[in-house]
Amino acid sequence: MINWQIDYRAIFTSHTRSKGMKPKSHNLLADGTSISDLIDIEMREVKLRTLSDQQLYDLEQQRIFGKTWLMLGHESEIPNEGDFVQRFMGEDSVIVSRHKGEIYVSLNVCPHRGMKITTHDAGNAKVHKCIYHGWAFRPNGQFLASPVADQCMHGTIRDKEDLGLQQARVTLYGGLIFATWNIDGPSFDEFLGDAKWYYDMLFCRSDKGMEVAGPPQRFIIRANWKAAGEQSAADGFHTLTLHRWLGEVGNYKKGEEEGEGGDLTPEMFGAEVSSPHGHALRCIDLGRKIRRLTGKNPDELSTEEKLKVLPPPGMNPEMVEQLKKNLSPEQLQVMAWMPPQVGGMFPNVLFGFVYIPQADGSVVGSMTLHTYVPKGPDKLEFTNWIFVEKDTPPELREKMVMQTIQLFGTSGMVEQDDSDTWPHMTLTAKGAQGRHSTLKYQAIYETDKPDGWPGPGIVNEGFTKDDTQWHWWLYWYELMTAEQ
């Protein structure tokens, strides 16, 4: 039996609870409860209180959203000089702007009196001017001037170079914009770790890359952000119950001759990748779909043949050559075998690069990313981006966008299911008794990676289990109890 819990116990050898020591004051909540008491490492349980506590939420703004890399959008949303969008890093509003070809992320707080610099969701501006007292800033956050220049209304105590907008550390990854306030912390590649090998297969696989298919959808859900965040860590189990209609009215069928009707259980087999930093990927076996499309045993086909039979979402057979230029032979092997289709990036990103069976027997892919932006202990903003490859043919692009709108996001049938459960979890977490209940992650893999699996990281084969979500909570725990 392979028990990955043993590896993680080593990380927490300094855990005060295991040594019987008094918890450090920065880990104590107002009622005297230690953050350490909210997670039972031995039993793999998390107190439901974590989904409702105001003080815990406030600490998360500093220790998680102030420390980790956060996804803010895609560079194709701001293609031109001066383009900007307003986004959020935790509860901090930021301006994501393009200036001289570079992308900057600036705290949307005027250093004069604290007014928002911009109140617009998006736009184009050569200069960002605060409406309160008129202080002006370049798109890169550099302070330009205040009105009435001869009166020097910004004073002389501070140099003008010190009056710019606070800057986050920024990186682009496959066109996705990530930023962090942890200026001297781990690099983005270090943050992704082994999971990057798999994410490259999604975001860095084509010659021209992805682009957004319009502005993201946004809506408010009365739920704690972690209810959505931990589900994004590759929870496959709920698909069988919460989304069972996919099998009843959709085209997820193994074939009438195989007598499985709309059973979704076969879709839950594959490989799952866990990460020490809470990232997670579900890699679902494409063998059944390839067999249905070709009538052949997938093992009889080459990697290239399988990829041309069932190209990744956003691609057609002619684009498969791009995969060979951008991915390694080992990555191509996984793409044609068990590609990553659903999962997340810690703390609040979900991706879905899924293959959806159609009524005519064909398959059309969807490419979507969500972020769950905290707006309070019982409120989150759901943001949904729809993506296509820049080279996606127009007819395929139209099908992908329509299908993704119907399944995911504001009007998506899948999201209608998920967004109904998270508020109920948040409400039960407020009860005097309910808050002491626990979230349980006790379905544990007893397998290793599949035979011949070439990818790195913590990989387990079989029916979906709780390991990926448990690793998500372990990283939350590590950040929340770290020395400040």
C-alpha positions as CSV (number, residue, x, y, z in Angstrom):
1,M,0.0,0.0,0.0
2,I,1.3,3.4,-1.0
3,N,0.4,5.9,1.7
4,W,1.3,9.5,0.6
5,Q,0.2,10.7,4.0
6,I,3.5,9.5,5.4
7,D,5.4,11.9,3.1
8,Y,3.4,14.8,4.4
9,R,3.7,14.0,8.0
10,A,7.4,14.8,7.6
11,I,6.5,18.3,6.5
12,F,4.6,18.9,9.8
13,T,7.1,17.5,12.3
14,S,7.3,20.9,13.8
15,H,3.5,21.0,14.2
16,T,2.9,22.2,17.7
17,R,-0.1,19.9,18.2
18,S,2.0,16.8,17.6
19,K,4.6,17.9,20.1
20,G,2.1,18.9,22.8
21,M,3.4,22.5,22.8
22,K,1.3,25.6,23.2
23,P,0.2,27.0,19.8
24,K,2.0,30.2,18.7
25,S,-0.2,33.3,19.1
26,H,-0.3,34.1,15.4
27,N,-2.1,30.7,14.9
28,L,-4.8,31.4,17.6
29,L,-8.3,32.5,16.7
30,A,-10.2,34.9,18.9
31,D,-11.9,32.1,20.8
32,G,-8.6,30.5,21.6
33,T,-8.9,27.8,18.9
34,S,-5.7,27.0,17.1
35,I,-5.6,26.8,13.4
36,S,-3.8,23.6,13.9
37,D,-6.9,22.2,15.6
38,L,-9.0,22.7,12.5
39,I,-7.3,19.9,10.5
40,D,-6.8,16.4,11.8
41,I,-3.7,15.1,9.9
42,E,-4.1,11.6,11.2
43,M,-7.8,11.2,10.3
44,R,-7.7,13.4,7.1
45,E,-10.5,15.6,8.3
46,V,-11.1,19.4,8.2
47,K,-13.5,21.2,10.5
48,L,-16.5,22.7,8.7
49,R,-15.9,25.9,10.6
50,T,-13.1,26.7,8.0
51,L,-15.9,27.6,5.6
52,S,-17.5,30.4,7.7
53,D,-15.0,31.9,10.1
54,Q,-14.4,35.7,9.6
55,Q,-11.1,35.8,11.4
56,L,-9.8,32.8,9.4
57,Y,-10.9,34.5,6.2
58,D,-9.0,37.7,7.2
59,L,-5.9,35.7,7.8
60,E,-6.3,34.0,4.4
61,Q,-6.1,37.4,2.7
62,Q,-2.6,37.8,4.1
63,R,-1.3,34.3,4.2
64,I,-2.7,32.8,1.0
65,F,-3.8,35.6,-1.3
66,G,-0.9,37.7,-0.2
67,K,1.7,35.0,-0.7
68,T,0.7,32.7,-3.7
69,W,0.6,33.3,-7.4
70,L,-2.9,34.2,-8.6
71,M,-4.4,34.0,-12.1
72,L,-5.9,37.4,-13.2
73,G,-6.7,36.8,-16.9
74,H,-5.1,36.4,-20.3
75,E,-2.9,38.7,-22.4
76,S,-5.4,38.5,-25.3
77,E,-7.8,40.5,-23.1
78,I,-5.5,43.5,-23.3
79,P,-3.8,43.3,-26.7
80,N,-3.1,47.0,-27.3
81,E,-1.0,49.7,-25.7
82,G,-2.9,51.2,-22.8
83,D,-5.5,48.4,-22.6
84,F,-6.4,47.4,-19.0
85,V,-8.8,45.3,-17.0
86,Q,-9.7,45.6,-13.3
87,R,-9.2,42.3,-11.4
88,F,-8.8,41.2,-7.8
89,M,-6.0,39.5,-5.8
90,G,-8.0,38.4,-2.9
91,E,-10.0,41.5,-1.9
92,D,-7.4,43.8,-3.3
93,S,-8.5,45.5,-6.6
94,V,-5.7,45.7,-9.2
95,I,-5.2,47.2,-12.6
96,V,-3.8,44.8,-15.2
97,S,-2.5,46.9,-18.0
98,R,-0.3,46.8,-21.1
99,H,2.5,49.4,-21.4
100,K,5.2,49.3,-24.0
101,G,4.6,45.7,-24.7
102,E,4.8,44.6,-21.1
103,I,2.0,43.7,-18.7
104,Y,1.9,45.4,-15.3
105,V,-0.3,44.7,-12.2
106,S,-0.8,47.7,-10.0
107,L,-2.7,48.0,-6.7
108,N,-5.8,50.0,-7.6
109,V,-5.4,52.3,-4.6
110,C,-4.3,55.9,-4.9
111,P,-1.3,56.5,-2.6
112,H,-2.7,60.0,-1.9
113,R,-6.0,59.3,-0.1
114,G,-6.9,55.7,-0.9
115,M,-9.5,56.3,-3.6
116,K,-9.7,53.7,-6.4
117,I,-7.7,54.8,-9.4
118,T,-10.1,53.2,-11.8
119,T,-13.7,52.2,-11.3
120,H,-14.1,50.6,-14.7
121,D,-14.0,46.9,-15.4
122,A,-12.0,47.4,-18.6
123,G,-10.8,50.1,-21.0
124,N,-7.9,51.9,-22.6
125,A,-6.0,54.7,-21.0
126,K,-2.7,56.4,-21.7
127,V,-3.0,57.9,-18.2
128,H,-4.9,56.7,-15.2
129,K,-6.2,59.7,-13.2
130,C,-7.8,59.5,-9.8
131,I,-11.1,61.3,-9.8
132,Y,-10.8,62.5,-6.2
133,H,-7.7,64.8,-6.4
134,G,-6.5,64.2,-9.9
135,W,-3.2,62.4,-9.2
136,A,-2.1,60.8,-12.5
137,F,-0.2,57.6,-13.2
138,R,1.1,55.8,-16.3
139,P,-0.2,52.3,-17.2
140,N,2.9,50.9,-15.5
141,G,1.9,52.5,-12.2
142,Q,4.5,55.3,-12.3
143,F,3.4,58.5,-10.8
144,L,3.2,61.4,-13.3
145,A,1.9,64.5,-11.5
146,S,-0.8,66.1,-9.5
147,P,-2.9,69.1,-10.7
148,V,-1.8,72.7,-10.2
149,A,1.8,71.9,-10.9
150,D,3.2,75.3,-9.7
151,Q,1.7,74.5,-6.2
152,C,3.2,71.0,-6.1
153,M,0.1,69.5,-4.5
154,H,1.8,66.1,-4.0
155,G,4.4,67.8,-1.7
156,T,8.1,67.5,-1.5
157,I,8.6,65.2,1.4
158,R,8.5,62.1,-0.9
159,D,10.3,61.9,-4.2
160,K,7.9,61.4,-7.2
161,E,9.5,58.0,-7.7
162,D,8.1,56.9,-4.4
163,L,4.5,57.9,-5.2
164,G,3.7,55.3,-7.8
165,L,1.2,52.6,-7.5
166,Q,2.3,49.4,-5.6
167,Q,3.4,46.8,-8.1
168,A,2.8,43.1,-7.9
169,R,5.3,40.6,-9.4
170,V,4.0,39.4,-12.7
171,T,4.6,36.4,-15.0
172,L,3.0,35.2,-18.2
173,Y,2.4,31.5,-18.7
174,G,0.9,30.3,-22.0
175,G,-0.6,33.8,-22.2
176,L,-2.2,33.5,-18.8
177,I,-1.4,36.4,-16.5
178,F,-0.3,35.5,-13.0
179,A,0.8,37.9,-10.2
180,T,1.8,37.8,-6.6
181,W,2.6,40.2,-3.8
182,N,5.3,37.9,-2.6
183,I,8.0,39.8,-4.4
184,D,10.9,37.7,-3.1
185,G,9.1,34.4,-2.8
186,P,9.2,31.3,-5.0
187,S,9.2,31.8,-8.8
188,F,6.1,30.8,-10.7
189,D,7.9,27.6,-12.0
190,E,8.8,26.7,-8.4
191,F,5.2,27.2,-7.4
192,L,3.9,24.9,-10.1
193,G,6.7,22.3,-9.5
194,D,6.1,18.9,-11.2
195,A,2.6,20.0,-12.1
196,K,4.0,22.3,-14.8
197,W,4.9,19.3,-16.9
198,Y,1.2,18.6,-17.2
199,Y,0.0,22.2,-17.5
200,D,2.3,22.7,-20.4
201,M,0.3,20.1,-22.3
202,L,-2.8,22.4,-21.9
203,F,-1.4,26.0,-22.2
204,C,1.8,25.7,-24.2
205,R,1.0,23.1,-26.8
206,S,0.3,25.1,-30.0
207,D,2.3,27.5,-32.1
208,K,0.2,30.6,-31.5
209,G,-1.3,29.7,-28.2
210,M,-4.8,30.3,-26.8
211,E,-7.0,33.4,-26.8
212,V,-10.1,34.4,-24.9
213,A,-13.4,34.1,-26.7
214,G,-14.8,37.3,-25.3
215,P,-14.8,38.9,-21.9
216,P,-15.1,36.5,-18.9
217,Q,-18.5,35.9,-17.3
218,R,-18.8,36.9,-13.7
219,F,-21.5,36.3,-11.0
220,I,-21.7,36.3,-7.3
221,I,-22.3,33.1,-5.2
222,R,-23.1,33.3,-1.5
223,A,-20.5,30.8,-0.5
224,N,-17.0,30.5,1.0
225,W,-14.3,30.5,-1.7
226,K,-12.8,27.3,-0.3
227,A,-16.0,25.3,-0.9
228,A,-15.3,25.9,-4.6
229,G,-11.5,25.9,-4.4
230,E,-11.2,22.4,-2.8
231,Q,-13.6,21.0,-5.3
232,S,-11.4,22.3,-8.1
233,A,-8.6,20.1,-6.7
234,A,-9.8,17.4,-9.0
235,D,-13.0,16.2,-7.2
236,G,-14.3,13.6,-9.6
237,F,-16.6,11.7,-7.2
238,H,-19.3,14.3,-7.2
239,T,-19.7,14.0,-11.0
240,L,-21.5,10.6,-10.5
241,T,-24.2,12.2,-8.3
242,L,-24.4,15.9,-8.7
243,H,-23.9,15.8,-12.4
244,R,-25.6,12.5,-13.1
245,W,-27.8,14.0,-15.7
246,L,-24.7,14.0,-18.0
247,G,-25.2,10.3,-18.3
248,E,-29.0,10.4,-18.4
249,V,-29.5,13.0,-21.1
250,G,-26.0,13.5,-22.4
251,N,-23.9,11.2,-24.7
252,Y,-21.6,9.7,-22.1
253,K,-22.4,6.1,-23.1
254,K,-20.1,3.1,-23.4
255,G,-22.3,1.8,-26.2
256,E,-25.6,0.0,-26.1
257,E,-23.9,-3.2,-27.1
258,E,-21.9,-3.0,-23.9
259,G,-25.1,-2.5,-21.8
260,E,-23.9,0.5,-19.8
261,G,-26.5,3.1,-20.8
262,G,-25.7,6.4,-19.2
263,D,-23.4,5.2,-16.5
264,L,-20.6,7.8,-15.8
265,T,-18.6,5.4,-13.7
266,P,-16.1,4.5,-16.5
267,E,-15.3,8.2,-16.9
268,M,-14.0,8.3,-13.3
269,F,-11.1,5.9,-14.1
270,G,-7.7,7.3,-15.1
271,A,-4.7,8.9,-13.3
272,E,-4.7,11.7,-10.8
273,V,-1.8,14.0,-10.1
274,S,-1.3,15.6,-6.7
275,S,1.1,18.4,-5.8
276,P,2.7,19.5,-2.6
277,H,1.5,23.0,-3.5
278,G,-2.1,22.0,-3.8
279,H,-2.3,21.8,-7.6
280,A,-4.3,18.9,-9.0
281,L,-5.1,17.2,-12.3
282,R,-7.4,14.4,-13.4
283,C,-6.1,12.6,-16.4
284,I,-9.0,10.6,-18.0
285,D,-8.4,7.7,-20.3
286,L,-9.4,8.4,-23.9
287,G,-9.4,4.7,-24.9
288,R,-13.1,4.3,-24.9
289,K,-13.7,7.3,-27.0
290,I,-11.0,6.3,-29.5
291,R,-12.4,2.8,-29.7
292,R,-15.9,4.2,-30.4
293,L,-14.6,6.5,-33.1
294,T,-12.4,4.0,-34.9
295,G,-13.7,0.6,-34.0
296,K,-10.1,-0.3,-33.2
297,N,-8.2,-1.2,-30.1
298,P,-6.3,2.0,-29.1
299,D,-3.3,-0.1,-28.4
300,E,-3.0,-0.9,-32.1
301,L,-2.7,2.8,-33.0
302,S,0.4,5.0,-32.8
303,T,0.5,8.1,-30.7
304,E,0.1,10.3,-33.7
305,E,-2.8,8.2,-35.1
306,K,-4.7,8.5,-31.8
307,L,-4.1,12.3,-31.6
308,K,-5.5,12.7,-35.1
309,V,-8.5,10.6,-34.3
310,L,-9.2,12.6,-31.2
311,P,-7.3,15.9,-31.2
312,P,-7.1,17.9,-28.0
313,P,-9.9,20.5,-27.4
314,G,-9.5,23.4,-29.8
315,M,-7.5,21.5,-32.4
316,N,-8.3,19.5,-35.6
317,P,-6.2,16.7,-37.1
318,E,-4.2,19.2,-39.2
319,M,-3.1,21.0,-36.0
320,V,-1.6,17.9,-34.5
321,E,1.8,18.6,-36.1
322,Q,2.0,21.6,-33.7
323,L,1.8,19.3,-30.7
324,K,4.9,17.5,-32.0
325,K,6.8,20.8,-32.2
326,N,5.8,22.1,-28.7
327,L,5.7,19.0,-26.5
328,S,8.1,16.2,-25.7
329,P,7.4,12.6,-26.9
330,E,6.5,11.7,-23.3
331,Q,4.0,14.5,-23.1
332,L,2.5,13.4,-26.5
333,Q,2.2,9.9,-25.1
334,V,0.1,11.2,-22.2
335,M,-2.0,13.5,-24.5
336,A,-3.0,10.5,-26.6
337,W,-3.5,8.2,-23.6
338,M,-4.8,10.0,-20.4
339,P,-4.5,13.7,-20.9
340,P,-5.3,16.2,-18.1
341,Q,-8.9,17.3,-18.5
342,V,-10.1,18.7,-15.2
343,G,-8.2,20.1,-12.2
344,G,-7.0,23.2,-10.6
345,M,-4.2,25.5,-9.5
346,F,-4.0,26.4,-5.9
347,P,-5.6,28.4,-4.4
348,N,-8.7,29.3,-6.6
349,V,-8.4,28.2,-10.2
350,L,-10.3,25.4,-12.0
351,F,-9.5,24.3,-15.6
352,G,-11.7,22.2,-17.8
353,F,-10.2,21.0,-21.1
354,V,-12.8,18.3,-21.8
355,Y,-13.9,16.1,-24.7
356,I,-17.7,16.2,-25.0
357,P,-19.4,13.4,-27.0
358,Q,-22.0,14.8,-29.5
359,A,-25.3,13.3,-30.7
360,D,-23.8,12.4,-34.1
361,G,-21.0,10.4,-32.4
362,S,-18.3,13.0,-32.9
363,V,-16.5,14.7,-30.1
364,V,-16.1,18.5,-29.6
365,G,-13.8,19.9,-26.9
366,S,-14.3,22.7,-24.4
367,M,-11.6,24.9,-22.9
368,T,-12.5,26.9,-19.8
369,L,-10.9,28.4,-16.7
370,H,-12.6,29.6,-13.6
371,T,-11.4,31.6,-10.6
372,Y,-13.2,31.9,-7.3
373,V,-12.4,35.3,-6.0
374,P,-13.2,35.8,-2.2
375,K,-15.6,38.6,-1.3
376,G,-16.1,37.7,2.3
377,P,-16.4,34.5,4.4
378,D,-19.7,33.7,2.8
379,K,-19.4,35.3,-0.7
380,L,-17.3,34.6,-3.8
381,E,-17.2,36.0,-7.3
382,F,-17.2,33.3,-9.9
383,T,-15.2,34.3,-13.0
384,N,-15.4,32.1,-16.2
385,W,-13.1,32.4,-19.2
386,I,-13.8,30.5,-22.4
387,F,-10.7,29.8,-24.5
388,V,-9.9,28.6,-28.0
389,E,-6.6,28.1,-29.7
390,K,-5.8,31.1,-32.0
391,D,-5.6,28.6,-34.9
392,T,-8.9,27.0,-34.1
393,P,-10.9,26.8,-37.4
394,P,-14.0,29.1,-37.3
395,E,-16.6,26.4,-37.5
396,L,-15.0,24.4,-34.7
397,R,-14.5,27.6,-32.7
398,E,-18.2,28.4,-32.9
399,K,-19.2,24.9,-31.7
400,M,-16.7,25.1,-28.8
401,V,-18.0,28.4,-27.6
402,M,-21.6,27.5,-27.8
403,Q,-21.1,24.2,-26.0
404,T,-19.0,25.8,-23.3
405,I,-21.6,28.5,-22.7
406,Q,-24.2,25.8,-22.3
407,L,-22.2,23.7,-19.9
408,F,-20.0,26.1,-17.9
409,G,-20.2,29.6,-16.5
410,T,-23.1,31.9,-15.8
411,S,-25.7,29.9,-17.8
412,G,-23.9,26.5,-17.7
413,M,-25.8,23.5,-16.6
414,V,-22.8,22.1,-14.8
415,E,-22.3,25.3,-12.8
416,Q,-26.0,25.4,-11.8
417,D,-25.3,22.1,-10.0
418,D,-22.0,23.2,-8.3
419,S,-23.1,26.7,-7.3
420,D,-26.1,25.2,-5.5
421,T,-24.0,23.0,-3.1
422,W,-21.4,25.6,-2.0
423,P,-23.8,28.0,-0.4
424,H,-25.4,25.1,1.6
425,M,-22.0,24.0,2.8
426,T,-21.3,27.6,3.9
427,L,-24.6,27.9,5.7
428,T,-24.1,24.6,7.6
429,A,-20.6,25.8,8.7
430,K,-22.3,28.6,10.7
431,G,-24.4,26.4,12.9
432,A,-23.4,26.0,16.5
433,Q,-23.3,22.2,16.0
434,G,-22.6,22.1,12.2
435,R,-19.4,24.1,12.5
436,H,-17.9,21.2,14.5
437,S,-18.7,18.7,11.7
438,T,-15.8,17.7,9.5
439,L,-15.0,17.4,5.8
440,K,-13.6,13.9,5.2
441,Y,-10.9,12.9,2.7
442,Q,-10.5,9.3,3.6
443,A,-10.8,7.6,0.2
444,I,-7.1,6.9,-0.3
445,Y,-5.3,5.6,-3.3
446,E,-3.5,2.3,-2.8
447,T,-1.9,2.3,-6.2
448,D,1.1,3.9,-7.9
449,K,1.2,5.6,-11.3
450,P,0.1,3.6,-14.4
451,D,2.6,1.2,-16.0
452,G,4.7,3.1,-18.5
453,W,3.6,6.5,-17.2
454,P,6.3,9.0,-18.2
455,G,5.2,12.0,-16.2
456,P,6.6,13.3,-12.9
457,G,4.9,14.0,-9.6
458,I,2.6,12.2,-7.2
459,V,0.5,10.1,-9.6
460,N,-2.0,7.4,-8.8
461,E,-4.1,5.2,-11.1
462,G,-7.6,4.0,-10.8
463,F,-11.0,5.3,-9.8
464,T,-11.0,8.9,-8.5
465,K,-10.1,9.3,-4.8
466,D,-9.7,12.1,-2.3
467,D,-5.9,12.4,-2.4
468,T,-5.7,15.5,-4.6
469,Q,-8.2,17.5,-2.5
470,W,-6.4,16.4,0.7
471,H,-3.1,17.7,-0.7
472,W,-5.0,21.0,-1.4
473,W,-5.9,21.3,2.3
474,L,-2.4,20.3,3.4
475,Y,-1.0,23.3,1.5
476,W,-3.7,25.6,2.8
477,Y,-2.7,24.3,6.3
478,E,1.0,24.8,5.6
479,L,0.5,28.5,4.5
480,M,-1.9,29.3,7.3
481,T,0.4,28.0,10.1
482,A,3.7,29.2,8.6
483,E,6.0,31.5,10.5
484,Q,5.0,35.1,9.8
